[in-house]
Amino acid sequence: MKNKTLHDKLVVFDGLVVSNWDRTIFEDMKAG
């Protein structure tokens, strides 16, 4: 199976993209 074929069959989740993190979220977490 070629890499592209394998990748096309997988469901890929990127936590940063799905959660839509940005700098303000991290600043709020740091501040409490």
MODELLER restraints for C-alpha pairs under 7 A, 6 or more apart:
rsr = mdl.restraints
at = mdl.atoms
